[in-house]
């Protein structure tokens, strides 16, 4: 807004030539030279550029802070979702493992090394190993930490 006002001031109030009459033109040029209007306008322009740069940097910093805050909120939300999903998977795995163990114990009474019991043991081992792999990835990547 300040920059707009300064530009409008330059356009409306600062003229290099005001007349075609020679003695008026010389007088005006002498006044501009003695009052150092050109130098003052140059200083004003450079100060205005510095102010604009400061405002732009402040705006950029505010946007960075907003983005950082939004990223932290998003990371926290994602962590809650990950933890809820992990808890659900663990409960689901425990329930499935319980069912597998019930079938396995019923099957053991008959024949310990039947194809059915070996497939249940392999399935249980696969479920447990996948859960452990997921836990290891979770811990190694530090997914619970704020970044």
C-alpha positions in Angstrom: 0.0 0.0 0.0 2.8 2.3 0.9 4.6 1.4 -2.4 1.4 2.3 -4.3 1.3 5.7 -2.7 4.9 6.4 -3.4 4.5 5.4 -7.1 1.4 7.7 -7.4 3.4 10.5 -5.8 6.2 10.0 -8.4 3.7 10.0 -11.2 1.7 13.0 -10.0 4.1 15.3 -8.3 7.6 14.9 -9.8 8.1 16.3 -13.2 11.4 16.9 -15.1 10.0 19.5 -17.5 7.2 21.8 -16.6 7.2 24.4 -19.4 8.5 25.2 -22.8 9.4 28.7 -21.7 13.2 28.8 -21.4 13.6 31.0 -18.3 10.9 29.1 -16.4 12.5 25.8 -17.4 15.9 27.0 -16.2 14.5 28.3 -12.9 12.7 25.0 -12.3 15.9 23.0 -13.2 17.9 25.2 -10.8 15.4 24.6 -7.9 15.5 20.8 -8.6 19.3 20.9 -8.6 19.7 23.0 -5.4 17.1 21.0 -3.5 18.7 17.8 -4.8 15.3 16.4 -5.8 16.9 13.7 -8.0 19.1 12.4 -5.2 16.2 12.4 -2.8 14.0 10.5 -5.2 16.8 7.9 -5.6 17.1 7.5 -1.8 13.3 7.3 -1.6 13.3 4.6 -4.3 16.1 2.6 -2.6 14.4 2.8 0.9 11.1 1.8 -0.6 12.8 -1.2 -2.2 14.3 -2.2 1.2 10.9 -1.8 2.9 9.3 -4.0 0.2 12.0 -6.6 0.7 11.4 -6.6 4.5 7.7 -6.9 4.1 8.2 -9.8 1.6 10.6 -11.6 4.0 8.1 -11.2 6.9 5.3 -12.6 4.7 7.5 -15.5 3.7 8.5 -16.2 7.3 4.8 -16.2 8.4 3.9 -18.6 5.6 6.8 -20.9 6.6 5.6 -20.9 10.2 2.1 -21.7 9.1 3.2 -24.5 6.9 5.4 -25.9 9.6 2.5 -25.8 12.1 0.2 -27.5 9.6 2.8 -30.2 8.9 3.1 -30.9 12.6 -0.7 -31.1 13.0 -0.8 -33.4 10.0 2.0 -35.6 11.3 0.2 -35.9 14.7 -3.0 -36.8 13.0 -1.2 -39.4 10.8 0.4 -40.8 13.9 -2.9 -41.2 15.6 -4.2 -43.0 12.5 -1.2 -45.3 12.4 -1.4 -46.1 16.1 -5.2 -46.8 15.8 -4.6 -49.0 12.7 -1.7 -50.8 14.4 -3.9 -51.5 17.5 -6.6 -52.8 15.3 -4.2 -55.1 13.4 -2.8 -56.4 16.7 -6.2 -57.2 18.1 -7.3 -58.8 14.8 -4.1 -60.8 14.6 -4.5 -61.9 18.2 -8.1 -63.0 17.5 -7.0 -64.9 14.4 -4.1 -66.5 16.2 -6.5 -67.6 19.0 -8.7 -69.2 16.4 -5.7 -70.9 14.7 -4.5 -72.2 18.1 -8.0 -73.6 18.9 -8.1 -75.4 15.6 -4.4 -76.5 16.1 -5.1 -77.9 19.6 -8.2 -79.7 18.4 -6.1 -81.1 15.5 -3.2 -82.2 17.8 -5.5 -84.6 19.6 -5.8 -86.6 16.4 -2.5 -86.4 14.5 0.3 -83.9 15.5 1.9 -83.7 12.0 -1.1 -83.5 9.8 -1.1 -81.3 6.7 -3.8 -79.2 8.3 -1.8 -78.5 11.5 1.4 -77.7 9.6 -0.5 -75.2 7.4 -1.9 -73.5 10.6 1.5 -73.3 12.1 2.9 -71.8 8.9 0.1 -69.3 8.8 0.6 -68.3 12.4 4.4 -67.9 11.9 3.7 -65.8 8.8 1.3 -63.5 10.7 3.8 -63.1 13.6 6.8 -62.5 11.4 4.9 -59.9 9.3 3.8 -58.1 12.5 7.4 -58.1 13.7 8.7 -56.8 10.4 6.1 -53.9 10.6 7.2 -53.1 14.1 10.9 -53.1 13.1 10.1 -50.7 10.2 8.1 -48.5 12.5 10.9 -48.3 15.0 13.8 -47.9 12.5 12.1 -45.1 10.6 11.2 -43.3 13.8 7.6 -42.8 12.7 6.5 -41.8 16.2 8.8 -38.8 16.3 7.8 -35.2 15.2 9.8 -34.1 12.2 
